[in-house]
Amino acid sequence: MSGVRILGIGSPSGDDQAGWLVVDALLAGGLDDIDIDKLDRPGASLIPMLENAAWVILIDAMQGSGRVGGIQRFDRKDWPDYRHGLSSHGFGVLAALSLARELGSLPPRLDLYGIEIGSTNPGEDAAAVIAAAAQQLARRIADELPRTGR
């Protein structure tokens, strides 16, 4: 079983790049010794990416009722609380995680972060508030990693 895997989920549509921006910030900060990937609306193909890791950190855009740029962390027990889901893409993150749980494919530790977004217009850049939130979340994640004894 490998150590930490960080997965930024997104698409090239405006603020939906939030997860990708966190990955970019982590890589720019020197976290290149950890398994880090950007995923483009993975759907059920997320499930095999959860396997064989001790700790998976997922970051995705979410559209709910919070302020744009707000960051939320969800534990497994909190999954039902984001009824809006973390993804607007058909078979989204919540569906994939729920299926992975039923299949026994969840890692021992899974941290799920959502960044509240606004516009998801294809071809647009993410808003400045999303870029700032991505930087903030990347710092938060990087600060937590050394305490795990990676």
C-alpha positions, 0 to 999 in steps of 0.5 A: 500500500502506498502512502498519500495520493492527492487527486484534484478533480475538475474540468476546463470550465471556469471555476470548475478548475478549482481542484486542478488549481490546488494540485498546481499550487501543491506541485509549485510548492515542492510536493513532488514526492507524493502521488498527485494527479489532476482528473477530468470528471472521472466518474466511476473511474475514480474508484481504482484511483482510491485503491492501494493508498493509505490516505487519499485527499480529494479536492473538487469544486462544489455548488451549494449555498455557501459563499464563492471561494469557501472551503469545506472539508467532508468526512465520510459521515458528512457525505450526506450533508452535501446533497448538492454533491461535489460535482455537477458531472453526471456520475459525480464524486459522491456517487463514486465514493458511495459505490467504492464504499459498497465495493470495499475500495475506500482507503483507510483515510479519505479527506474530501475538500470542496471549494464553493464555485460560481461560474463554470463557463467552458474556456474561461479562467477560474475567478480570482477568488477561486484561485486564492481559495486554491492557494489557501487549501494547498497551504492547509494540505501541505501543512498537514502532510508532515504530521503524517510521517510521510 
